[in-house]
């Protein structure tokens, strides 16, 4: 591993250097390697860096720790993905609190065309399990990547049934890659690395402490195009994931349940408060997400684009849409490197000019060739 990647891992290992500050440091100094060559005085001028953090950066411990982490990754057949890597999930790159580094075991494409998160209670009932099975069977024609959290209940049932139906599935962990939790799911986790994968932001040896799971939930929410909640109490991890997904402008769906049932309260409340679309069949998801099974039909252009009629940023958007159409707004923002406010304004203007059209599921399509 080259010095830049070693330095990136070293920064990640420093207590007090979170994902946001890590990106700040690399941005201010020009590279991860350069951070360790920057004098203490200059480091402390970077917002968020105090005396303790600056001293920790300039000690020998981070590099030594990083070297150990790399050896553990090699021993455990684990890839370490950096925020700047092409293989790093593009869906996470557009999220402000995204992890700067991920540990990955598996063979799934983390930038799969269609991704669906499935979450719910750890106390799954027969109704919940049957709902998982029906939903995954309906999703098979779409060849989606199923994402969940490897937990008891709805999560593990989603992983197992995805494997049974030959859909790749990713388990996002709240522990280190070498600490499968719960241990009862080790066999399923191993199968997932052969047909999907395991993903975590935690260093090797990290225990599945309670505070790691809300952080884990944001990765699940960020990775999916659509999140489906199946059985959830009025409070719990599934609803936290749904709230995060909503904050990321993801489409959230909930399977309704019987009135008065504890594990239907959360889903029913999400639907009642307009925080989730009602999921009754795959047709609901197909309509909202503008998905059709198999290959998307391409729209027929009615006329060519007069490029002289558009400014620089508009041309950036149109060039991306020429390469991929339709495209979700989050990916469009990442590809054009425009802020969401600027992008929204430009998209509206292009719609008025009848060059593009908006579709359900926060997607945009090029109307002209």
C-alpha positions in Angstrom: 0.0 0.0 0.0 1.4 3.4 -0.9 2.1 6.2 1.6 -1.0 8.2 0.7 -3.3 5.3 1.6 -1.3 4.4 4.7 -1.7 8.1 5.8 -5.4 8.0 5.2 -5.8 5.0 7.4 -3.6 6.6 10.0 -5.8 9.7 10.1 -8.9 7.4 10.5 -7.3 5.7 13.5 -6.8 9.0 15.5 -9.3 9.5 18.3 -11.1 12.9 17.7 -10.6 12.8 14.0 -14.0 12.0 12.7 -15.1 11.6 9.1 -15.8 15.3 8.5 -12.5 16.5 10.1 -10.6 13.9 8.2 -11.9 15.3 4.9 -11.2 18.8 6.1 -7.6 17.9 6.9 -7.0 16.3 3.5 -8.7 19.2 1.8 -6.6 21.9 3.7 -3.3 20.1 3.4 -3.7 18.7 -0.2 -3.3 15.0 0.7 -3.5 12.6 3.6 0.3 12.2 3.5 0.9 15.9 3.6 -1.2 16.2 6.8 1.5 14.4 8.7 4.2 16.8 7.3 2.3 19.9 8.3 3.7 21.9 11.3 1.7 21.9 14.4 1.0 25.6 14.2 -0.5 25.3 10.8 -2.5 22.3 11.7 -4.1 24.2 14.6 -5.3 26.9 12.2 -7.5 24.3 10.5 -11.1 24.5 12.0 -11.7 21.6 14.4 -8.1 20.9 15.2 -7.0 21.7 18.7 -3.7 21.1 20.6 -4.5 17.4 21.5 -5.5 16.5 18.0 -2.5 18.2 16.4 -0.2 16.5 18.9 -1.8 13.1 18.1 -1.3 13.6 14.3 2.4 14.4 14.8 3.1 11.4 17.0 4.3 8.1 15.6 1.3 6.1 16.8 -1.1 6.7 13.9 1.2 5.4 11.2 2.2 2.4 13.4 -1.5 1.7 14.0 -2.3 2.0 10.3 0.4 -0.6 9.4 -1.2 -3.0 11.9 -4.6 -2.4 10.4 -3.4 -3.1 6.9 -1.9 -6.4 8.0 -5.3 -7.3 9.7 -7.1 -6.4 6.5 -4.8 -8.7 4.4 -5.2 -11.5 6.9 -9.0 -11.2 6.8 -9.3 -10.8 3.1 -10.8 -7.3 3.5 -10.6 -4.4 1.2 -10.2 -0.9 2.7 -12.1 1.6 0.5 -11.4 5.3 0.6 -13.8 8.2 0.0 -11.7 9.1 -3.1 -11.8 5.5 -4.6 -14.0 4.8 -7.6 -15.2 1.6 -5.9 -16.4 3.6 -2.9 -20.3 3.8 -3.0 -21.2 6.9 -5.1 -24.5 7.1 -3.2 -22.5 7.8 0.0 -20.3 10.4 -1.5 -23.1 12.9 -1.8 -24.0 12.6 1.9 -22.4 15.1 4.2 -21.9 12.7 7.2 -20.7 9.8 5.0 -17.9 7.7 6.3 -14.5 8.6 4.9 -13.3 5.0 4.9 -15.0 1.6 4.6 -14.0 -2.0 5.2 -15.4 -4.4 2.6 -15.6 -8.2 2.1 -17.5 -9.5 -0.9 -18.0 -9.5 -4.6 -21.0 -7.2 -5.1 -20.8 -3.9 -6.9 -21.3 -1.3 -4.3 -22.6 1.0 -7.1 -25.2 -1.5 -8.2 -27.9 0.0 -10.5 -30.8 -0.6 -8.1 -30.5 -0.9 -4.3 -33.2 -1.6 -1.8 -32.8 -1.4 2.0 -35.0 -3.7 4.1 -35.2 -3.1 7.9 -37.5 -3.9 10.7 -37.9 -5.4 14.2 -35.7 -8.0 15.7 -38.8 -9.7 17.0 -40.2 -10.6 13.6 -43.6 -12.3 13.4 -44.7 -14.8 10.8 -46.5 -11.9 9.0 -43.2 -9.9 8.9 -41.2 -12.8 7.6 -43.9 -13.6 4.9 -43.8 -9.9 3.9 -40.0 -10.1 3.5 -40.3 -13.2 1.3 -43.1 -11.7 -0.9 -41.2 -8.4 -1.4 -37.9 -10.1 -2.3 -39.7 -12.4 -4.7 -41.3 -9.4 -6.4 -37.9 -7.6 -6.6 -36.2 -10.5 -8.4 -37.0 -9.2 -11.9 -35.3 -5.9 -11.0 -32.0 -7.6 -10.0 -31.7 -5.3 -7.0 -29.0 -5.3 -4.4 -30.6 -6.0 -1.0 -29.1 -4.0 2.0 -29.7 -4.6 5.7 -28.0 -4.8 9.0 -27.4 -8.5 9.7 -29.4 -8.2 12.9 -32.0 -10.7 14.3 -35.5 -10.7 12.9 -36.4 -8.8 9.6 -32.7 -8.1 8.8 -31.4 -11.6 8.7 -34.5 -12.9 7.0 -34.0 -10.4 4.3 -30.4 -11.5 3.8 -31.3 -15.2 3.8 -34.2 -14.8 1.4 -32.2 -12.7 -0.9 -29.5 -15.4 -1.1 -32.3 -18.0 -1.6 -33.6 -16.0 -4.6 -30.1 -15.4 -6.0 -30.1 -11.7 -5.3 -26.8 -10.2 -4.0 -27.1 -8.8 -0.5 -24.9 -6.5 1.7 -24.8 -6.6 5.5 -23.8 -3.3 7.1 -22.2 -4.0 10.5 -22.0 -2.1 13.7 -18.7 -3.8 14.6 -15.3 -4.6 13.2 -15.1 -6.9 10.2 -13.6 -9.6 12.4 -16.5 -9.4 14.9 -19.6 -10.9 13.4 -22.6 -9.9 15.4 -24.7 -11.7 16.4 -22.4 -14.8 16.2 -25.4 -16.9 15.2 -25.3 -15.3 11.8 -21.7 -16.2 11.0 -22.7 -18.9 8.5 -25.1 -16.5 6.6 -22.4 -13.8 6.7 -19.9 -16.1 5.1 -22.4 -16.9 2.3 -23.0 -13.2 1.8 -19.4 -12.6 1.1 -19.7 -15.0 -1.8 -22.9 -13.5 -3.2 -22.9 -9.9 -1.9 -20.8 -8.7 0.9 -20.2 -7.3 4.4 -19.5 -3.6 5.0 -18.4 -1.6 8.0 -16.7 1.7 8.9 -15.3 0.3 12.1 -11.7 -0.8 12.7 -10.8 -4.4 13.4 -11.7 -5.5 16.9 -14.5 -3.0 17.3 -17.2 -4.5 19.5 -20.9 -4.2 18.7 -21.6 -1.4 21.3 -25.0 0.3 21.2 -23.7 3.6 20.0 -22.3 2.0 16.8 -25.8 1.1 15.5 -27.3 4.5 14.8 -24.1 5.2 12.9 -24.5 1.9 11.0 -28.1 2.8 10.2 -27.0 6.0 8.3 -24.9 3.8 6.0 -27.8 1.6 5.2 -30.0 4.6 4.6 -27.3 6.2 2.4 -26.6 3.1 0.3 -30.2 2.4 -0.7 -32.4 4.0 -3.4 -35.5 2.9 -1.6 -35.9 1.8 2.1 -38.7 -0.6 3.0 -39.7 -0.9 6.7 -41.3 -4.2 7.6 -42.6 -4.4 11.2 -41.4 -1.8 13.6 -42.4 -0.7 17.1 -43.2 2.9 17.7 -39.5 3.5 18.7 -36.5 1.6 17.6 -33.6 1.2 15.1 -35.8 0.7 12.0 -37.6 4.1 12.6 -34.2 5.8 13.1 -33.1 4.4 9.8 -36.3 5.7 8.2 -35.8 9.1 9.6 -32.2 9.2 8.3 -33.3 8.0 4.9 -35.9 10.8 4.8 -33.2 13.4 5.7 -31.2 12.1 2.7 -34.2 12.5 0.4 -34.5 8.8 -0.1 -37.9 7.2 -0.8 -39.2 5.3 2.2 -41.8 2.6 2.1 -43.6 0.9 5.0 -45.7 -2.3 5.0 -48.9 -1.6 6.9 -49.9 -3.9 9.8 -52.8 -4.8 12.0 -54.1 -2.1 14.3 -53.1 -2.6 17.9 -50.1 -4.8 17.1 -46.9 -3.6 18.7 -44.8 -4.3 15.7 -47.2 -2.6 13.3 -47.3 0.7 15.2 -44.1 2.1 13.7 -45.0 1.3 10.1 -48.5 2.6 10.4 -47.2 5.8 12.0 -44.8 6.3 9.2 -47.6 6.0 6.7 -50.0 8.1 8.7 -47.5 11.0 9.1 -46.5 10.9 5.4 -43.0 9.8 6.2 -43.3 6.6 4.1 -45.2 5.5 1.1 -47.6 2.6 1.7 -46.1 -0.6 0.3 -48.8 -3.1 -0.8 -47.0 -4.6 -3.8 -43.9 -4.0 -6.0 -46.1 -1.9 -8.2 -46.0 0.8 -5.5 -42.3 0.9 -5.6 -42.1 0.7 -9.4 -44.4 3.7 -9.7 -42.6 5.9 -7.1 -39.1 4.9 -8.3 -40.0 4.9 -12.0 -38.5 1.4 -12.2 -39.4 -1.2 -14.8 -38.2 -4.8 -14.7 -35.2 -5.5 -16.9 -33.7 -2.9 -19.2 -35.2 0.6 -19.1 -36.7 1.8 -22.3 -35.0 4.9 -23.6 -37.0 7.9 -24.4 -37.1 8.9 -28.1 -35.5 12.3 -28.7 -37.8 14.8 -30.5 -35.1 17.2 -31.5 -31.4 18.0 -30.9 -30.0 20.2 -28.2 -28.8 23.7 -29.2 -25.8 23.8 -26.9 -25.2 27.5 -27.4 -28.4 28.2 -25.5 -27.0 27.0 -22.2 -24.5 28.2 -19.6 -21.5 26.3 -18.2 -23.3 24.6 -15.3 -26.4 23.7 -17.4 -24.1 22.0 -19.9 -22.5 20.0 -17.1 -25.9 18.6 -16.2 -26.9 17.9 -19.8 -23.6 16.1 -20.5 -24.2 13.8 -17.5 -27.8 13.1 -18.7 -26.4 12.3 -22.2 -24.3 9.6 -20.5 -27.0 8.3 -18.2 -30.7 9.0 -18.4 -32.8 8.7 -16.3 -30.6 9.5 -13.3 -31.4 10.1 -9.6 -30.8 13.6 -8.3 -28.2 12.5 -5.7 -26.0 10.9 -8.3 -26.5 13.9 -10.6 -25.3 16.2 -7.8 -22.2 13.9 -7.2 -21.3 13.8 -10.9 -21.7 17.5 -11.5 -20.2 18.6 -8.2 -23.0 21.2 -7.8 -24.7 22.0 -4.5 -28.2 20.7 -4.1 -29.6 24.3 -4.0 -27.8 25.3 -7.3 -28.7 21.9 -8.9 -32.4 22.2 -8.0 -32.6 25.7 -9.5 -30.8 24.7 -12.7 -33.0 21.6 -13.1 -36.1 23.6 -12.8 -34.8 26.0 -15.4 -34.0 23.2 -17.8 -37.5 21.8 -17.3 -39.0 25.1 -18.2 -36.8 25.0 -21.4 -38.4 21.6 -22.1 -34.9 19.9 -22.4 -35.4 17.5 -19.4 -38.3 16.1 -17.5 -38.6 15.0 -13.8 -39.8 11.5 -13.0 -41.1 9.8 -9.9 -38.3 8.7 -7.5 -36.4 12.0 -7.8 -35.0 11.1 -11.2 -34.5 13.2 -14.3 -34.5 12.3 -18.0 -33.2 14.0 -21.1 -35.9 14.8 -23.5 -33.8 16.1 -26.4 -30.9 14.3 -28.1 
